């Protein structure tokens, strides 16, 4: 536990690929989502999975492990009540109940460092199970 706290307080090394994949998703719309993970050995945030333009929210949920923490960003496209096409980017902090305590602490304390790099996130969702980040929750927050 002390090691996780030490790593978190010293800051994570956020790889350049994290920002570049996010920027491509945000501006070029070539990705629907990006999943990030922390490599505890190198103390770095890395890209774990990138969702292609044809993939949707169901594929994002399927890409999140049931027993380990992850961060994710999702580009949610929708039509507003005034019939305008809009896009909102969600940051998801995934920390399932089955994950290790050490991982939960590490992800919770390192989240702000990644958030600072990912400029342009509109909403944040913290989830411990799939029901807390269901598609209806995302849609409701975006409206």
GUMIRO-50760 format. One record per atom (N, C-alpha, C): residue number from 0; atom name; x, y, z. Coordinates in steps of 0.05 Angstrom, whole numbers, plus 5000, padded with zeros to 4 digits. Atoms other than C-alpha are relative to their C-alpha. Example, Ala and Ser with C-alpha at 12.3 -4.5 7.8 and 13.67 -1.06 7.14 Angstrom:
# GUMIRO-50760
{pt 0; N; {5018; 4976; 5000}};
{pt 0; CA; {5246; 4910; 5156}};
{pt 0; C; {5018; 5024; 5000}};
{pt 1; N; {4984; 4976; 4999}};
{pt 1; CA; {5273; 4979; 5143}};
{pt 1; C; {4985; 5022; 5014}};
This chain:
# GUMIRO-50760
{pt 0; N; {5016; 4976; 5000}};
{pt 0; CA; {5000; 5000; 5000}};
{pt 0; C; {5017; 5025; 5000}};
{pt 1; N; {4983; 4976; 4999}};
{pt 1; CA; {5056; 5048; 5016}};
{pt 1; C; {5013; 5006; 4973}};
{pt 2; N; {4988; 4996; 5026}};
{pt 2; CA; {5087; 5037; 4947}};
{pt 2; C; {4980; 5014; 4981}};
{pt 3; N; {5020; 4988; 5017}};
{pt 3; CA; {5021; 5055; 4913}};
{pt 3; C; {4997; 5030; 5007}};
{pt 4; N; {5002; 4972; 4991}};
{pt 4; CA; {5017; 5119; 4954}};
{pt 4; C; {5024; 5016; 4990}};
{pt 5; N; {4975; 4987; 5008}};
{pt 5; CA; {5090; 5136; 4939}};
{pt 5; C; {4999; 5006; 4970}};
{pt 6; N; {5002; 4996; 5029}};
{pt 6; CA; {5079; 5125; 4864}};
{pt 6; C; {4981; 5022; 4992}};
{pt 7; N; {5021; 4981; 5007}};
{pt 7; CA; {5016; 5166; 4863}};
{pt 7; C; {5009; 5029; 5007}};
{pt 8; N; {4992; 4973; 4992}};
{pt 8; CA; {5046; 5225; 4901}};
{pt 8; C; {5023; 5011; 4984}};
{pt 9; N; {4977; 4991; 5016}};
{pt 9; CA; {5108; 5227; 4857}};
{pt 9; C; {4990; 5006; 4971}};
{pt 10; N; {5011; 4994; 5027}};
{pt 10; CA; {5064; 5232; 4795}};
{pt 10; C; {5005; 4979; 4980}};
{pt 11; N; {4998; 5020; 5021}};
{pt 11; CA; {5053; 5188; 4736}};
{pt 11; C; {5013; 5013; 4975}};
{pt 12; N; {4989; 4992; 5025}};
{pt 12; CA; {5091; 5193; 4671}};
{pt 12; C; {4978; 4994; 4979}};
{pt 13; N; {5021; 5004; 5020}};
{pt 13; CA; {5037; 5203; 4618}};
{pt 13; C; {5013; 5001; 4973}};
{pt 14; N; {4988; 5003; 5026}};
{pt 14; CA; {5061; 5179; 4551}};
{pt 14; C; {4987; 5018; 4980}};
{pt 15; N; {5010; 4982; 5021}};
{pt 15; CA; {5055; 5224; 4490}};
{pt 15; C; {4977; 4988; 4984}};
{pt 16; N; {5021; 5013; 5015}};
{pt 16; CA; {5012; 5172; 4456}};
{pt 16; C; {4972; 5004; 5012}};
{pt 17; N; {5026; 4996; 4986}};
{pt 17; CA; {4957; 5184; 4508}};
{pt 17; C; {4987; 5025; 4989}};
{pt 18; N; {5011; 4975; 5010}};
{pt 18; CA; {4948; 5256; 4485}};
{pt 18; C; {4995; 4999; 4970}};
{pt 19; N; {5004; 5000; 5029}};
{pt 19; CA; {4957; 5242; 4411}};
{pt 19; C; {4976; 4983; 4991}};
{pt 20; N; {5024; 5015; 5006}};
{pt 20; CA; {4904; 5187; 4409}};
{pt 20; C; {4975; 5015; 5007}};
{pt 21; N; {5023; 4984; 4991}};
{pt 21; CA; {4857; 5232; 4448}};
{pt 21; C; {4994; 5023; 4980}};
{pt 22; N; {5003; 4978; 5019}};
{pt 22; CA; {4870; 5291; 4400}};
{pt 22; C; {4988; 4990; 4974}};
{pt 23; N; {5011; 5011; 5024}};
{pt 23; CA; {4856; 5247; 4340}};
{pt 23; C; {4970; 4994; 5003}};
{pt 24; N; {5028; 5006; 4994}};
{pt 24; CA; {4791; 5224; 4372}};
{pt 24; C; {4983; 5026; 5000}};
{pt 25; N; {5014; 4975; 4996}};
{pt 25; CA; {4771; 5295; 4389}};
{pt 25; C; {4996; 5016; 4974}};
{pt 26; N; {5001; 4982; 5023}};
{pt 26; CA; {4788; 5332; 4325}};
{pt 26; C; {4995; 4985; 4973}};
{pt 27; N; {5003; 5014; 5025}};
{pt 27; CA; {4792; 5280; 4269}};
{pt 27; C; {4978; 4980; 4999}};
{pt 28; N; {5023; 5018; 4998}};
{pt 28; CA; {4736; 5235; 4294}};
{pt 28; C; {5007; 4972; 4988}};
{pt 29; N; {4993; 5026; 5011}};
{pt 29; CA; {4775; 5172; 4273}};
{pt 29; C; {4998; 4978; 5021}};
{pt 30; N; {5003; 5019; 4979}};
{pt 30; CA; {4765; 5138; 4340}};
{pt 30; C; {4975; 5007; 5016}};
{pt 31; N; {5023; 4995; 4983}};
{pt 31; CA; {4704; 5130; 4384}};
{pt 31; C; {5007; 5001; 5029}};
{pt 32; N; {4992; 5000; 4972}};
{pt 32; CA; {4740; 5116; 4449}};
{pt 32; C; {5030; 4992; 5002}};
{pt 33; N; {4972; 5008; 4993}};
{pt 33; CA; {4809; 5107; 4481}};
{pt 33; C; {4999; 4990; 5029}};
{pt 34; N; {4998; 5011; 4973}};
{pt 34; CA; {4822; 5063; 4542}};
{pt 34; C; {5029; 5002; 5008}};
{pt 35; N; {4973; 4996; 4989}};
{pt 35; CA; {4882; 5079; 4585}};
{pt 35; C; {5004; 4981; 5024}};
{pt 36; N; {4993; 5016; 4976}};
{pt 36; CA; {4918; 5036; 4637}};
{pt 36; C; {5026; 5010; 5012}};
{pt 37; N; {4975; 4993; 4987}};
{pt 37; CA; {4974; 5047; 4687}};
{pt 37; C; {5017; 4976; 5002}};
{pt 38; N; {4980; 5021; 4998}};
{pt 38; CA; {5036; 5005; 4682}};
{pt 38; C; {5015; 5006; 5027}};
{pt 39; N; {4989; 4995; 4974}};
{pt 39; CA; {5058; 4999; 4755}};
{pt 39; C; {5030; 4998; 5000}};
{pt 40; N; {4971; 5003; 5000}};
{pt 40; CA; {5129; 4978; 4738}};
{pt 40; C; {5014; 5025; 4990}};
{pt 41; N; {4988; 4977; 5012}};
{pt 41; CA; {5145; 5038; 4694}};
{pt 41; C; {4988; 5026; 5010}};
{pt 42; N; {5014; 4977; 4990}};
{pt 42; CA; {5098; 5086; 4731}};
{pt 42; C; {4991; 5018; 4978}};
{pt 43; N; {5008; 4985; 5024}};
{pt 43; CA; {5067; 5107; 4665}};
{pt 43; C; {4971; 4994; 4993}};
{pt 44; N; {5026; 5004; 5011}};
{pt 44; CA; {4998; 5117; 4637}};
{pt 44; C; {5003; 4994; 4970}};
{pt 45; N; {4997; 5010; 5028}};
{pt 45; CA; {4993; 5079; 4570}};
{pt 45; C; {4972; 4997; 4987}};
{pt 46; N; {5025; 5006; 5014}};
{pt 46; CA; {4940; 5069; 4517}};
{pt 46; C; {4997; 4970; 5000}};
{pt 47; N; {5006; 5029; 4998}};
{pt 47; CA; {4907; 5001; 4527}};
{pt 47; C; {4985; 4991; 4975}};
{pt 48; N; {5016; 5007; 5023}};
{pt 48; CA; {4856; 5000; 4470}};
{pt 48; C; {4988; 5025; 4988}};
{pt 49; N; {5012; 4978; 5015}};
{pt 49; CA; {4830; 5046; 4416}};
{pt 49; C; {4977; 4989; 4984}};
{pt 50; N; {5024; 5009; 5015}};
{pt 50; CA; {4760; 5039; 4388}};
{pt 50; C; {4998; 5014; 4973}};
{pt 51; N; {5002; 4989; 5027}};
{pt 51; CA; {4752; 5049; 4313}};
{pt 51; C; {4975; 5016; 4997}};
{pt 52; N; {5023; 4983; 5005}};
{pt 52; CA; {4701; 5095; 4282}};
{pt 52; C; {4973; 4985; 4999}};
{pt 53; N; {5025; 5016; 5001}};
{pt 53; CA; {4650; 5038; 4274}};
{pt 53; C; {4992; 4988; 5026}};
{pt 54; N; {5006; 5011; 4973}};
{pt 54; CA; {4654; 5017; 4347}};
{pt 54; C; {4984; 5019; 5016}};
{pt 55; N; {5017; 4983; 4983}};
{pt 55; CA; {4605; 5042; 4398}};
{pt 55; C; {5004; 4996; 5029}};
{pt 56; N; {4998; 5001; 4971}};
{pt 56; CA; {4592; 5046; 4472}};
{pt 56; C; {5001; 4972; 5010}};
{pt 57; N; {4999; 5028; 4991}};
{pt 57; CA; {4580; 4971; 4478}};
{pt 57; C; {5028; 4989; 4999}};
{pt 58; N; {4973; 5010; 5003}};
{pt 58; CA; {4650; 4957; 4453}};
{pt 58; C; {5019; 5012; 5021}};
{pt 59; N; {4984; 4987; 4978}};
{pt 59; CA; {4679; 5007; 4503}};
{pt 59; C; {4996; 4985; 5026}};
{pt 60; N; {5007; 5015; 4976}};
{pt 60; CA; {4643; 4972; 4560}};
{pt 60; C; {5013; 4973; 5000}};
{pt 61; N; {4988; 5026; 5002}};
{pt 61; CA; {4668; 4905; 4535}};
{pt 61; C; {5030; 5001; 5003}};
{pt 62; N; {4970; 4997; 4999}};
{pt 62; CA; {4740; 4931; 4532}};
{pt 62; C; {5010; 5005; 5029}};
{pt 63; N; {4992; 4996; 4972}};
{pt 63; CA; {4740; 4947; 4607}};
{pt 63; C; {5001; 4974; 5015}};
{pt 64; N; {4998; 5025; 4985}};
{pt 64; CA; {4765; 4890; 4650}};
{pt 64; C; {4982; 4999; 5025}};
{pt 65; N; {5018; 5003; 4977}};
{pt 65; CA; {4720; 4863; 4705}};
{pt 65; C; {5015; 5001; 5026}};
{pt 66; N; {4985; 5002; 4975}};
{pt 66; CA; {4777; 4858; 4755}};
{pt 66; C; {5024; 5019; 5002}};
{pt 67; N; {4978; 4981; 4999}};
{pt 67; CA; {4823; 4917; 4742}};
{pt 67; C; {4990; 5028; 4992}};
{pt 68; N; {5008; 4972; 5005}};
{pt 68; CA; {4818; 4993; 4739}};
{pt 68; C; {5010; 5009; 4973}};
{pt 69; N; {4992; 4988; 5025}};
{pt 69; CA; {4822; 5034; 4676}};
{pt 69; C; {4989; 5029; 4999}};
{pt 70; N; {5012; 4974; 5007}};
{pt 70; CA; {4810; 5105; 4650}};
{pt 70; C; {4990; 4996; 4971}};
{pt 71; N; {5009; 5000; 5027}};
{pt 71; CA; {4771; 5116; 4586}};
{pt 71; C; {4989; 5027; 4992}};
{pt 72; N; {5014; 4976; 5011}};
{pt 72; CA; {4748; 5173; 4542}};
{pt 72; C; {4982; 4990; 4977}};
{pt 73; N; {5020; 5008; 5020}};
{pt 73; CA; {4687; 5166; 4498}};
{pt 73; C; {4988; 5024; 4986}};
{pt 74; N; {5012; 4978; 5016}};
{pt 74; CA; {4663; 5212; 4442}};
{pt 74; C; {4971; 4992; 4994}};
{pt 75; N; {5029; 5006; 5002}};
{pt 75; CA; {4587; 5212; 4448}};
{pt 75; C; {4987; 5020; 4981}};
{pt 76; N; {5014; 4984; 5019}};
{pt 76; CA; {4550; 5238; 4387}};
{pt 76; C; {4970; 4996; 5005}};
{pt 77; N; {5029; 5001; 4995}};
{pt 77; CA; {4476; 5255; 4395}};
{pt 77; C; {4987; 5023; 4986}};
{pt 78; N; {5016; 4978; 5010}};
{pt 78; CA; {4420; 5298; 4369}};
{pt 78; C; {4986; 5013; 5024}};
{pt 79; N; {5011; 4985; 4977}};
{pt 79; CA; {4398; 5352; 4418}};
{pt 79; C; {4970; 5003; 4996}};
{pt 80; N; {5029; 4996; 5001}};
{pt 80; CA; {4326; 5370; 4434}};
{pt 80; C; {4992; 5021; 4979}};
{pt 81; N; {5006; 4981; 5022}};
{pt 81; CA; {4331; 5428; 4384}};
{pt 81; C; {5010; 4990; 4973}};
{pt 82; N; {4993; 5013; 5025}};
{pt 82; CA; {4351; 5378; 4330}};
{pt 82; C; {5027; 5008; 4988}};
{pt 83; N; {4973; 4993; 5009}};
{pt 83; CA; {4425; 5396; 4326}};
{pt 83; C; {5018; 4976; 5006}};
{pt 84; N; {4980; 5021; 4996}};
{pt 84; CA; {4480; 5344; 4318}};
{pt 84; C; {5022; 5011; 5019}};
{pt 85; N; {4980; 4991; 4980}};
{pt 85; CA; {4527; 5350; 4379}};
{pt 85; C; {5018; 4976; 5007}};
{pt 86; N; {4981; 5019; 4990}};
{pt 86; CA; {4586; 5314; 4408}};
{pt 86; C; {5011; 5008; 5027}};
{pt 87; N; {4989; 4994; 4974}};
{pt 87; CA; {4609; 5310; 4480}};
{pt 87; C; {5019; 4977; 5007}};
{pt 88; N; {4979; 5020; 4993}};
{pt 88; CA; {4671; 5275; 4507}};
{pt 88; C; {4997; 4995; 5030}};
{pt 89; N; {5003; 5010; 4972}};
{pt 89; CA; {4664; 5234; 4571}};
{pt 89; C; {5027; 4988; 5009}};
{pt 90; N; {4978; 5013; 4987}};
{pt 90; CA; {4721; 5215; 4617}};
{pt 90; C; {4988; 4981; 5020}};
{pt 91; N; {5011; 5020; 4982}};
{pt 91; CA; {4706; 5150; 4653}};
{pt 91; C; {5023; 4989; 5017}};
{pt 92; N; {4981; 5013; 4981}};
{pt 92; CA; {4744; 5127; 4715}};
{pt 92; C; {4987; 4974; 5009}};
{pt 93; N; {5011; 5027; 4996}};
{pt 93; CA; {4731; 5052; 4718}};
{pt 93; C; {5016; 4987; 5023}};
{pt 94; N; {4988; 5013; 4977}};
{pt 94; CA; {4745; 5020; 4786}};
{pt 94; C; {4981; 4979; 5011}};
{pt 95; N; {5019; 5020; 4992}};
{pt 95; CA; {4707; 4955; 4793}};
{pt 95; C; {5006; 4989; 5028}};
{pt 96; N; {4997; 5010; 4972}};
{pt 96; CA; {4695; 4924; 4862}};
{pt 96; C; {5020; 4977; 5002}};
{pt 97; N; {4982; 5023; 4999}};
{pt 97; CA; {4736; 4863; 4843}};
{pt 97; C; {5029; 5007; 4996}};
{pt 98; N; {4972; 4992; 5004}};
{pt 98; CA; {4799; 4903; 4830}};
{pt 98; C; {5015; 5002; 5027}};
{pt 99; N; {4984; 4999; 4976}};
{pt 99; CA; {4857; 4905; 4879}};
{pt 99; C; {4999; 5027; 5013}};
{pt 100; N; {5000; 4974; 4985}};
{pt 100; CA; {4858; 4959; 4933}};
{pt 100; C; {5022; 5018; 4990}};
{pt 101; N; {4977; 4984; 5009}};
{pt 101; CA; {4927; 4981; 4910}};
{pt 101; C; {4994; 5014; 4973}};
{pt 102; N; {5006; 4988; 5026}};
{pt 102; CA; {4902; 4992; 4839}};
{pt 102; C; {4979; 5022; 5003}};
{pt 103; N; {5021; 4979; 4996}};
{pt 103; CA; {4841; 5031; 4863}};
{pt 103; C; {5013; 5026; 5011}};
{pt 104; N; {4987; 4976; 4989}};
{pt 104; CA; {4885; 5078; 4904}};
{pt 104; C; {5017; 5013; 4978}};
{pt 105; N; {4982; 4989; 5021}};
{pt 105; CA; {4935; 5086; 4847}};
{pt 105; C; {4984; 5015; 4979}};
{pt 106; N; {5016; 4987; 5020}};
{pt 106; CA; {4881; 5102; 4796}};
{pt 106; C; {4986; 5025; 5010}};
{pt 107; N; {5014; 4977; 4989}};
{pt 107; CA; {4843; 5149; 4842}};
{pt 107; C; {5019; 5024; 5004}};
{pt 108; N; {4981; 4978; 4995}};
{pt 108; CA; {4905; 5190; 4860}};
{pt 108; C; {5014; 5010; 4975}};
{pt 109; N; {4987; 4992; 5025}};
{pt 109; CA; {4932; 5192; 4789}};
{pt 109; C; {4982; 5012; 4979}};
{pt 110; N; {5020; 4991; 5020}};
{pt 110; CA; {4868; 5213; 4754}};
{pt 110; C; {5004; 5029; 4991}};
{pt 111; N; {4998; 4972; 5007}};
{pt 111; CA; {4878; 5288; 4756}};
{pt 111; C; {5023; 5006; 4981}};
{pt 112; N; {4977; 4996; 5018}};
{pt 112; CA; {4946; 5283; 4722}};
{pt 112; C; {4992; 4995; 4971}};
{pt 113; N; {5009; 5007; 5027}};
{pt 113; CA; {4915; 5249; 4661}};
{pt 113; C; {4979; 5020; 4991}};
{pt 114; N; {5021; 4981; 5007}};
{pt 114; CA; {4854; 5296; 4662}};
{pt 114; C; {5012; 5026; 4990}};
{pt 115; N; {4988; 4975; 5008}};
{pt 115; CA; {4900; 5356; 4657}};
{pt 115; C; {5011; 4999; 4971}};
{pt 116; N; {4988; 5004; 5027}};
{pt 116; CA; {4932; 5327; 4593}};
{pt 116; C; {4978; 4999; 4979}};
{pt 117; N; {5022; 5003; 5019}};
{pt 117; CA; {4865; 5311; 4561}};
{pt 117; C; {4981; 5024; 5000}};
{pt 118; N; {5014; 4975; 5001}};
{pt 118; CA; {4840; 5380; 4546}};
{pt 118; C; {4976; 4998; 4981}};
{pt 119; N; {5024; 5001; 5017}};
{pt 119; CA; {4768; 5383; 4521}};
{pt 119; C; {4979; 4979; 5010}};
{pt 120; N; {5020; 5018; 4989}};
{pt 120; CA; {4732; 5332; 4565}};
{pt 120; C; {4977; 5016; 5012}};
{pt 121; N; {5024; 4986; 4991}};
{pt 121; CA; {4661; 5354; 4579}};
{pt 121; C; {4989; 4990; 5027}};
{pt 122; N; {5012; 5012; 4977}};
{pt 122; CA; {4637; 5305; 4632}};
{pt 122; C; {5018; 4978; 5011}};
{pt 123; N; {4985; 5022; 4988}};
{pt 123; CA; {4667; 5256; 4681}};
{pt 123; C; {4980; 4981; 5014}};
{pt 124; N; {5016; 5021; 4987}};
{pt 124; CA; {4636; 5190; 4704}};
{pt 124; C; {5018; 4982; 5015}};
{pt 125; N; {4985; 5020; 4984}};
{pt 125; CA; {4663; 5147; 4760}};
{pt 125; C; {4982; 4976; 5004}};
{pt 126; N; {5016; 5024; 5000}};
{pt 126; CA; {4639; 5075; 4758}};
{pt 126; C; {5014; 4977; 5013}};
{pt 127; N; {4989; 5025; 4988}};
{pt 127; CA; {4649; 5012; 4799}};
{pt 127; C; {4987; 4976; 4988}};
{pt 128; N; {5013; 5022; 5015}};
{pt 128; CA; {4601; 4970; 4758}};
{pt 128; C; {4986; 5012; 4975}};
{pt 129; N; {5010; 4991; 5026}};
{pt 129; CA; {4569; 4973; 4689}};
{pt 129; C; {4974; 5017; 5003}};
{pt 130; N; {5025; 4985; 4997}};
{pt 130; CA; {4503; 5001; 4716}};
{pt 130; C; {5005; 5029; 5006}};
{pt 131; N; {4994; 4972; 4994}};
{pt 131; CA; {4537; 5065; 4740}};
{pt 131; C; {5010; 5015; 4976}};
{pt 132; N; {4992; 4987; 5025}};
{pt 132; CA; {4561; 5079; 4669}};
{pt 132; C; {4985; 4990; 4976}};
{pt 133; N; {5017; 5009; 5022}};
{pt 133; CA; {4504; 5053; 4628}};
{pt 133; C; {4995; 5021; 4979}};
{pt 134; N; {5004; 4982; 5022}};
{pt 134; CA; {4487; 5084; 4562}};
{pt 134; C; {4979; 5021; 5007}};
{pt 135; N; {5021; 4981; 4991}};
{pt 135; CA; {4425; 5117; 4593}};
{pt 135; C; {5012; 5022; 5018}};
{pt 136; N; {4987; 4981; 4983}};
{pt 136; CA; {4470; 5151; 4644}};
{pt 136; C; {5016; 5020; 4983}};
{pt 137; N; {4985; 4983; 5018}};
{pt 137; CA; {4515; 5178; 4589}};
{pt 137; C; {4982; 5019; 4985}};
{pt 138; N; {5019; 4984; 5016}};
{pt 138; CA; {4457; 5202; 4547}};
{pt 138; C; {4987; 5022; 5017}};
{pt 139; N; {5012; 4981; 4982}};
{pt 139; CA; {4424; 5236; 4607}};
{pt 139; C; {5018; 5023; 5007}};
{pt 140; N; {4981; 4979; 4993}};
{pt 140; CA; {4487; 5273; 4626}};
{pt 140; C; {5005; 5019; 4976}};
{pt 141; N; {4994; 4983; 5024}};
{pt 141; CA; {4498; 5298; 4554}};
{pt 141; C; {4977; 5019; 4994}};
{pt 142; N; {5023; 4983; 5007}};
{pt 142; CA; {4428; 5327; 4547}};
{pt 142; C; {5001; 5024; 5017}};
